[in-house]
């Protein structure tokens, strides 16, 4: 299967989990069945400077971010950790996380949410 960029679902949710601004989410896999029942999100997310994804807890699933470009501050269960291109974060089920874009360029993330 090949999915062309023009086929992607693009969402721009505002104030994601209460964070300032908005993010852009490009669904890389549009149908959770394509993840073989093992997850619900595989997406390219853009967070503009000064914007973020607010702190939230994962129940029944885990989330991984691969930082493609940019710099951010990652909230790992209340501990703020700087992240940058090449870093990978992991938030297991029952834990919480959030992220803010810092610096002058957008923070580009590849996000994967997998079920427990």
Residue pairs with C-beta under 8 A, 6 or more apart in sequence:
1 34
3 28
3 29
3 30
7 30
8 26
8 27
8 28
8 30
9 26
9 27
9 30
10 24
10 25
10 26
10 27
11 24
11 25
11 27
12 22
12 23
12 24
12 25
13 22
13 23
13 25
14 21
14 22
15 21
15 22
15 54
16 22
16 23
16 52
16 53
16 54
17 53
17 54
17 55
17 56
17 98
18 54
18 55
19 51
19 52
19 53
19 54
19 98
19 100
20 50
20 51
20 52
21 47
21 48
21 50
21 51
21 52
22 48
22 51
23 45
23 46
23 47
23 48
23 51
23 52
23 53
24 45
24 46
25 43
25 44
25 45
25 111
26 43
26 44
26 45
26 46
27 41
27 42
27 43
28 42
28 43
28 44
28 110
29 35
29 41
29 42
29 43
32 39
32 40
35 42
35 114
37 115
38 114
38 115
39 61
39 112
39 113
39 114
39 115
40 61
40 113
40 115
41 63
41 111
41 112
41 113
42 110
42 111
42 112
42 113
43 110
43 111
44 68
44 108
44 109
44 110
44 111
45 53
45 108
45 109
45 110
45 111
46 106
46 107
46 108
46 109
47 53
47 70
47 72
47 99
47 100
47 101
47 106
47 107
47 109
48 101
48 106
49 101
49 102
49 103
49 104
49 105
49 106
50 100
50 101
51 100
51 101
52 72
52 98
52 99
52 100
52 101
53 98
53 99
54 98
55 75
55 96
55 97
55 98
56 96
56 97
56 98
57 94
57 95
57 96
58 91
58 92
58 93
58 94
58 95
58 96
58 97
58 113
59 93
59 94
60 93
60 115
60 116
61 93
61 113
61 114
61 115
61 116
62 90
62 91
62 92
62 93
62 113
62 114
62 116
63 90
63 91
63 97
63 111
63 112
63 113
63 114
64 88
64 89
64 90
64 91
64 111
64 112
64 113
64 114
65 74
65 83
65 88
65 89
65 99
65 109
65 110
65 111
66 87
66 88
66 109
66 110
66 112
67 83
67 84
67 85
67 86
67 87
67 88
67 89
67 107
67 108
67 109
68 85
68 108
68 109
68 110
69 85
69 105
69 106
69 107
69 108
70 84
70 85
70 101
70 103
70 105
70 106
70 107
70 108
71 82
71 83
71 84
71 85
71 101
71 102
71 103
71 105
71 107
72 82
72 83
72 84
72 99
72 100
72 101
72 102
72 107
73 80
73 81
73 82
73 83
73 99
73 100
73 102
74 80
74 81
74 82
74 83
74 89
74 97
74 98
74 99
75 96
75 97
75 98
75 99
75 100
76 89
76 91
76 97
77 95
77 96
77 97
78 96
82 102
83 89
83 99
89 97
89 99
91 97
93 116
99 107
99 109
101 107
